[in-house]
Amino acid sequence: MNVRVVATGAGMIVLALGFFFYMTGMAPRSNDPAAMMQSVGTVSGAIGALGVVMMGFGLFRKPRGPRRR
């Protein structure tokens, strides 16, 4: 297990959720709230999915042998 990759993936998921909920509060002040939330959802979903993939690689990838320096 690669702890750094798992921690980075978890951090990306938390940041994506935080960004989404922060921007949800900003939507009523926008000129086009539906379009803004569509863009925010796309970005948050992409970052969250990348975080999930990073966590998967970090948790389930087998080491390749002894570490080289």
C-alpha positions as CSV (number, residue, x, y, z in Angstrom):
1,M,0.0,0.0,0.0
2,N,1.3,3.4,-0.9
3,V,0.1,5.7,1.9
4,R,1.1,8.9,0.1
5,V,-1.0,8.2,-2.9
6,V,-4.0,7.1,-0.8
7,A,-3.7,10.3,1.4
8,T,-3.5,12.5,-1.7
9,G,-6.6,10.8,-3.2
10,A,-8.6,11.2,0.0
11,G,-7.5,14.9,0.1
12,M,-8.6,15.4,-3.5
13,I,-12.0,14.0,-2.7
14,V,-12.4,16.2,0.4
15,L,-11.4,19.3,-1.6
16,A,-13.8,18.4,-4.4
17,L,-16.7,18.1,-2.0
18,G,-15.7,21.3,-0.2
19,F,-15.5,23.2,-3.5
20,F,-18.9,21.9,-4.6
21,F,-20.6,22.9,-1.4
22,Y,-18.9,26.2,-1.2
23,M,-20.0,27.1,-4.8
24,T,-23.5,25.9,-4.0
25,G,-23.7,28.9,-1.6
26,M,-22.5,31.2,-4.4
27,A,-25.0,30.0,-7.0
28,P,-27.9,32.3,-6.0
29,R,-25.8,35.4,-6.7
30,S,-24.8,34.2,-10.2
31,N,-26.3,35.5,-13.4
32,D,-26.9,31.9,-14.6
33,P,-27.0,29.6,-11.5
34,A,-27.8,26.5,-13.5
35,A,-24.9,26.8,-15.9
36,M,-22.5,27.7,-13.1
37,M,-23.5,24.6,-11.1
38,Q,-23.2,22.4,-14.2
39,S,-19.6,23.6,-14.6
40,V,-18.9,23.2,-10.8
41,G,-20.4,19.7,-10.8
42,T,-18.2,18.7,-13.8
43,V,-15.0,20.0,-12.2
44,S,-15.9,18.5,-8.8
45,G,-16.8,15.2,-10.3
46,A,-13.6,15.0,-12.3
47,I,-11.4,15.8,-9.3
48,G,-13.3,13.4,-7.1
49,A,-13.1,10.6,-9.7
50,L,-9.3,11.2,-10.0
51,G,-9.1,11.0,-6.2
52,V,-10.9,7.6,-6.2
53,V,-8.6,6.3,-8.9
54,M,-5.6,7.4,-6.9
55,M,-6.9,5.7,-3.8
56,G,-7.5,2.5,-5.8
57,F,-4.0,2.5,-7.2
58,G,-2.6,3.2,-3.8
59,L,-4.5,0.5,-2.0
60,F,-4.6,-2.3,-4.5
61,R,-1.3,-2.0,-6.5
62,K,1.2,-4.7,-5.6
63,P,4.8,-3.6,-5.0
64,R,7.3,-4.5,-7.8
65,G,10.0,-5.8,-5.5
66,P,12.8,-4.2,-3.5
67,R,13.2,-0.4,-3.7
68,R,16.2,0.9,-5.6
69,R,18.0,4.0,-4.8
